[in-house]
Amino acid sequence: MARVVLISTYELGHQPFGLASPAAWLRRAGAEVRCLDTAVQPLDRAAVAGAEMIGVYVPMHTATRLAAELLPELRALAPAALIVCYGLYAPLNADHLRAQGADVCVGGEFEAELVALFERRAGRPGAARPPVVSLERLAFVPPERAGLPGLSAYAALVTPEGPRASGYTEASRGCKHRCRHCPIVPVYGGRFRIVPREVVLEDVRRQVAAGARHITFGDSDFLNGPGHALPLVRALHAEFPELTYDVTIKVEHLLRHADLLPELRATGCVLVTSAVEALDDAILARLDKGHTRDDVARAVALLREAGLPLNATFVAFTPWTTRAGYLRFLADIAALGLVPSVSPVQYAIRLLIPAGSRLLELDEVRAIAGPFDPAALAHPWRHPDPAMDRLQRAALRLAQGSGPRGESREAFFARLLALAEEHLGAAPPVAPEHIIPRPPIPYMSEPWYC
């Protein structure tokens, strides 16, 4: 039986769906599959050395940078193995990944492509193959998580009542929207694919049996297909009435499908993530987000009315973020009552311009973006005001050092206000009552979102 090793370097603190799903496909094709998650366990060098095929999952920027560092060691350990990088970032960074030791890069719906490569099993190709992007509609099978570290090794949902062991699944992949800064767009181009309801439910059943009390739906937008999503969570709640879940939904979908929000809450949803990105209409227009600051305010009100806490994410530093703009951003966070809804790192996220980004359609971006840096996996850029780059680095250090035992998000926000005043010479106009500690909302213990 041919040996395949699948490796994940980082998947936002979740047990890797990107290993469990292809593992099921490859085992059905006759492979002996070993799954390794180097985010929570050491690399099993003996398993790698004995592999005929190695798959390295690269769904996001951080995972890809870690994978690129790992590839030379994998190649040294298994010089004859076929090494495949697969996931969203694989085709976009194929040249760099191949230079580090990969043979093939596969993006999009990758499971069938991995099986095809396994079945050919020709060993290392004589020459590097061009990257593959497949958007084939697959007949999905339930992921197989045997051999992965248990759920206790991963992020949990933190609630006032205590942590809840958390699983992760996907009800759809891709996205029908084309936000300019989003790395999904160059691969899926505005398309998304549905995972059949029974496949998702079976994946959840197995995770509940393994101890999950909460499920994160990793869909880029859970309401891309509401006709799929709502029957799914109804069935989920009917089978597991005590199970909670969280989802990601665009601001414009929160408005368009406001009538569905109470049912999400009634079926166990306890947290909604939304990529707000900015509270400046000019920046939102450049990002092609499809919403405005006023839309955000309406979405926040609708979520509150439905009893759904918001986990808001931002790209706080862009080439268009001015000193006054950042101060307004902090003031707006407070005025909208979002301080409890924002993780510290979100105040420091810097715009990333990945390979193939639609941001490069803008003349003003091309004017400031440097040549693609394969080591950084992005086009580098500098803010025209050096003080903003200094503030971003300082805010990131503050966020990375946050989390003293018992510190609330309001306490962090107060420290951030002082930092902004120190760097920008002015204090954001924030009323003191907006930073009084309030009951914490549920949040995932893994705070990063990039």
N, C-alpha and C positions, 0 to 999 in steps of 0.2 A: 504494500500500500504506500503510495507516494506521500511524502511528508510536506505539509504546508505550515508555515508559521505566519500568523497575522499579528501585527504590532500596532498599538495605539500609543502615542506619546502624550496626548492631552485631549480631553473632550469635556472641558468645562466642569470637571468634577463629577461627571456621570460615568456609570458603568458603560463601556463603549458599545453603543448600538452598531457603530461602524465596524466592529469585530463580530458581534453576535449574528448580524444578518448575513454577511458573506460566509461565515463559518457554517451556517445551516445549508447554504447552497453548495459549498465545496464538499461537505460531508456526504450530501446526497449524490454528488458526482464521484464518490469513492475516495476522497482524500482523507488522510489522517491529519487533523487540524489541531494545532496548538495556538492558543490565544495568549498574548503577553501585553499587559498594560504597564508601560514603564513609568507612567505617572504615579503609580502606587506600589510597584514591585520592581525588583532588580531585573535587569536583562538576563535571561537564561541563555548563556552563550553556548552551552552544549546543544540546546534545542535548535538554535540558529545554525550552528555548524552542521547539523544533520539535515537541514531542510533542502528540499529540491526547489521550492518556490517560497518566497518571502513577500508578504503584502504589508505595506506600511500605510496606515490611514492618515490622510492629511486634510481634515475638514475645515481648518481655520488657520489663521496667521501664526499663532503661537505654536500649534501642533506642527506646522510645516517647518518652522525654524528649528524646532527640536529634532524633527525627523532628518533634516539636512545635516545636523551635527552627528546624528547616529549612523547615517548611511555608510560612511567610510569604514566604520567598525563592522557593520553587517557584511560589507563586501569582503573585508579581510577574513572574517570568520567563515564565509560561505562563498568562495570565489567562483564556484560553478553554478550557484543557484540563480534562478530567474528572480530578480527583485522588481516588484511592481509597487509604485506609489499610486494610491487611489484616493479619490475624494475631491471636494470642491477645488482645492488649491493645486492639485496635481497637474492638470493640463496648463494652468496659468503660469506655472513655475517649472515647466518640464526641463528646460535647458539647464537650470541650476541643479535640479534634482538628479538629472542624468550625470552631470559633471561630478556629483558627490557619490555616485555609485548605482543609481537606479537604471534599470533597463527599459522599463515601460511606464508610462504615466496615463492613468485612466480617470476620467471625470464623469459627472452626471450619474446615471443609473449604472452602477459599477458591478453589481453582482454577477450578471450574465457574462460580462467581459472577463471577470476573474475566472469563472468556470471555463470559458473558452481557452484562456491562456493555460490553465491547469491541464485541460484535456490535450492540448498540443504538446506541452511539457518538452519542448525542444531544448531546454537548457538555455544558457545565455545566447542571445542572438548575435550574429556576427557584426551587426551594426545597430546603433540606436534606432528604435522605432519611433515614428511620429506619435504625438499624444493622441489619445482617443477620447472623444466626448460622445457618450451614448445617451440619448433621450428616449430609448426604447421603452415601451410600456411593458413592464415586467409582470409576470405572474408570481407575486411575492409569496414567500413561505415564512412561517413564524421564526424569529431569530432564536438561535441556540446559544445560551449563556454558560453552558457547562465549561469549566476550566477557568472562567474569569474570577477575579477576586470577589468576595461577597459584598453585599450592599453596604456593610458597615465600613468598608474602605473608602466610601465615596461621600459626596456632599449629602447633607440631610436638610430637610425643611425645618428651620428654626421657628418655633411658635411660642407664644407666652406660656403655653402648657407644657413645653418641652420639645425636643427634637423628634421628627418623624422620619424614619428610614425611607429613602426615596429611590424610586426606580425612574427609568427614562424610556420613552418610546417615540415613534414618529408615525403620525397618521397621514402625512403627505410630505413630499419633498419638492424643492424648487419653489418658485413664487411667480405669480402672474403680474407682479409689479416690477418696475424697472428704475428704482431709485438709483441716482447716479453713482453714489459711493458704495453701493452694496456689492460684495464679491460674488453673490449668487447670479447676478445679471449676466456677466460674460459667459457663464456656462449654460444657464437655463434660458436666457433671453426672453423672460416673461412667461415661461411655461411652468407648470407644476404637475406632479404626478401623485395620484391617490394610492395609499396603501389600503387594501381591503379591510373592512371593519372586523371580520372574524380573525384576520391575521393580527391586527392590533390587539384585540381582546385576548387572544391566546397568549401574546407576549406579556400582557399585563397580568393574566392569570398566573403565569410562571413566576413573575416577579413578586406578586403577592404571596405565593407559596414560599418564596425565598425570604419573606419578611418585609416587603415594601408596604408602607402605610400611606404613601404619597407617590404620585406619578407626575413627572415633568413631560409634557408634550413638546418635543423639539421642533415642531413645524415652524418654518420661518414666519408664517401667518396662519393661525388656526382657523381663521374665517375666510381663507382663500376659497374654500368650498363649504359653506355652511350647511348645505344639504347632505354632506358627508359627516361633518363634525358633530352636529347636534344629535342625530340618531346614534352616533358612536358614544357620546357621553351619557345619553339616556340609558343605553344598554349597559354601560360601565357602572352607572349608579345603581341600576336595578340589581346587578350581580354583586356589587361591593358597596353597599350604602355607606359604610364608614370610611371608604377610601377618598382622599382628597387629591386634587390635581392643580397644576398651573399651566398656563398657556401664554403664547405670544400673539398679540393682535395689533395691527396698524391702527393709528389714530383714525384714519378715514373709515376703517371698518367698524371701529367702536361707534362711530356716528351713524353709519349706514345700517348697522345691525343692532342698534340700541335695544330693540325689542327682544333680542336674544339674551341680553346680559343677565336678567333675573333668572333665566333658566340655567345659565352656566353656574350661577351661584347655588341654585337649588340642587344641582347635580354634583356638587362637591368642589367646584372651583374656589380656591382660596387666594389666588394671586394672578394678576394679569401683567405681563411684561409688555411694554410698548416702546419702540424705538422712536422716542420723541425727537431726539437729535439736537434740536435748537429751539429757542423761543424768539427768534428773530426772523421775521417773514422773508427778508432778503436772502438770508442764509438757507432757509428752508426751500426757497424757490431754486437756488443754485443746486441744492441736493436733489431736487425734483421729488420731494417727499410726499406731495399730494395733500398737505395740510398746512394750516396757519397757526399762529399763536392763539387766536380766538377759538380755533377748532380744538386745540389742546385743552383750553379752559372748559369747553363744553364736554369733551370726553372725560375729563377729571370729574366734573359734576355728575355725569351719567354713571360712572363707576361707583362714586360715593352713594348715589341713590340706590344702586343695585347691591351695595354692601360688598363690593369687590375691591380689595386693596390694589394699588398700582405700584409696580416696579418700573420706574421710568429710567430709560437709558439715554445717554447724550453723547454727541461729539462736541465737547465743550470748546475745543481749540481748533479753529479753521483759519485759513489765510484771511478770512473776512471778519474774524472776531477782533474787534477793537478793544481798547482799554475800557471805554465807556460801555461797550457792548457786553463785556464780561461782567461788569458791575451790574448792568441791567439784568443779565441772566441770573445772577444770584438773587437780586431783588425780586425777580419774577418767580423764582423757585419758592421763595418765602411767601409772596403774596398769593400764590396759587395753593398754598398749604402742602407743598410737595416735599418739604424737608424730610419727613419720615419715609418718603417713597424713593429716595435716591441714595444709592450706595456711594461711599466716599470716592471710589475710583472714578465714578462717572463725571466728577468735576474736573478731571485731569485728562480725559481721553483726547488724543490728538488725531486729526483727520489722517487716515491712511489712504494712499493712492496706489492700489495694487495693480498688477499687470492686467491690461485689458479694461481698466476702469472707464466707465462713461464720464467720469470727471474730466478726462482728457479731451472730451468734446468741446470743453470751454476754453476759449482763447486765453482767458486770464489764468487758468490753471496751467496750460502749456507754457505760459510765460514764466512761471515760477518753479515748475517741476523739473528736477534734474533727470538725467538718464536713469533708467531702471537699475536699481541696485539689487543684484540677486541675493546678496548676503542678508540685506534688510527685507527682501521680498516686497519692495515698494519703490515708488519714485520719491526721492527725498525732496523736501521743500523747507524753506525758511520763512518765518513770518516777516513781513516788511518792517515791523516794529520789534526789535530784539527783546524789549521788555516783556512781550507776550510769550516768547519762547522761554525766557527765564521763569516767568510765572508758571507756565505749564510744568516745567521740571520741578519747581518747588511744590506745586499742588500734588504732583505725582508722589514725591517723597513724603508729603504729609499723609496722603492716602495710604501709602504702603506701610507707614508707621502707625496707622490708626488702629483702633480696636483694643485700647487698654480695657481690661476687664470692667464691664459695666458702663463703658462710654456709649452714650446714645448718639444717634445720627444728628440730633440737635446740637449736642456738645461738639461734635466734629465740625458741624456747619459754623458754629461760633468761632472755632479756631481758623477755619478757612476764610471767614470774613476778615479776621485780623491779618491773615497772610496777604489777602488781596489788597488791603489798605497799605500794608508795608511795601508791596511791590509797585502799586499803581498810584500811591499818594492820595488816595481818596477812599472813603468808606462807602460800601453799597448802602443805599437807603432802605434798610431793613428794620421794620418795627420790632421791638423786643418781644412782643407777644407772639410773633411768628416763629420764635426759636425756643419757646418753652417746651420741655420734654413732654411728649404725648405717649400713649400706649403704643408699643412697637407693633409694626405689621409683620406678618410672616415674611421670611426671606430665606434664600438658599445660603448655606454656609460657605459655598464657593462664590466669591463676589465678582470674579472677572467675567467680562463679556466681550471678548475679542479673540 
